[in-house]
Amino acid sequence: MKINGEPTRTIRLHRDNPRIVQVIDQRQLPHQFTWMDLTTADEAAYAIKDMVVRGAPLIGATAALGLYLAALEVSSADDFRGPLYQAAERLGQTRPTAVNLHWALNSQLKALGQVTTAAEAVERLRQNAEAILDADEEQCYQIGRHGVGLIEAIYARTGQTVNILTHCNAGWLACVDWGTATSPIYQAHDRGIPVHVWVDETRPRNQGAKLTAWELGQHGVPHTVIPDNAGGHLMQHGLVDLAIVGSDRTTRQGDVANKIGTYLKALAAHDNDVPFYVALPSSTLDWTLRDGVKEIPIEQRSQDEVKYMDGLSPRGVTSVLICPEASPAANYGFDVTPARLVTGLITERGICAASEEGLLSLFPEQSAQ
Ligand code: MRU
């Protein structure tokens, strides 16, 4: 993505000081674009937990660089492994649903197993984290390359603007670059295919209204923000050609955890014969789980995220109470869409059926489990 004409990733090492990791403070968007400096593993953990960064792939990338920051904190005289394992434990506890977090930390711990000194640990963890970032960018690009065919096919059939519905932010901001659900959309737009995106606002944190709308706007993609409950109506009236969402964890049999409300969109899509695709890099696949509804841990967040909303007023960004103060609220962060409601999974290796057979056709190396 370009920000002010400059190709920009969502996470990077500071250009002049590689002991600093920089991330976009997504809590401030769309009203302010600011970078936050992270210099310790605990700051990286805070950034993930408080949703300075969010979105499954970016959570993983931040944890990977967080462990590199932990290595910088260890003095060469110390037993360097103990503190790094503890830092990995703290980073791993920040958010429960997105499996990319554990995938990235496991990759870093494996890299750590290959070094013998604290200095080597710093170097190796930096290199491995950078490889994770590069791989994420490439995988998201490939997701777009495979997914754009779906949009092209609809355009070839109808000759009309292709209307795509998405939920939450599975975009550039959720990854290192490109996004997952948005990558086919950006690539279609860049090829001159007319696309229009229905952006679910995505209560309670409004990642759709705040983040997806902002980044689509930055890239010049026509879009409309809709209340979360509008999708079914739009589908009944033929106004959605295709739904593409992201995933925080997808099981071996193709069940998909994604932001709360995704399941309802999948049900509406199923009822209206709207193709419902899930875009995900392989780091989001959890090959150890089968039944997503029973087995995927669902994050529950503060009830204040439901009870209060923030937005821009003439006095700046303000938070307001939207329900009786005494009413309790429930805040389940994610839900699970069963594989039977998913038309296909768009991965960096191609598109497959949401089933164990489909996934294994693209990832045969996982057959043994
Ligand atoms: O709670 P969030 O904002 O981290 O949730 C993000 C999502 O649900 C995304 O759709 C998912 O991580 C896929 S990101 C490519």
Boltz pocket constraint, residues with backbone or C-beta under 6 A from the ligand:
constraints:
  - pocket:
      binder: B
      contacts: [[A, 53], [A, 54], [A, 55], [A, 56], [A, 57], [A, 98], [A, 167], [A, 168], [A, 169], [A, 170], [A, 171], [A, 174], [A, 175], [A, 179], [A, 180], [A, 181], [A, 207], [A, 245], [A, 246], [A, 247], [A, 248], [A, 258], [A, 259], [A, 260], [A, 279], [A, 333]]
      max_distance: 6.0
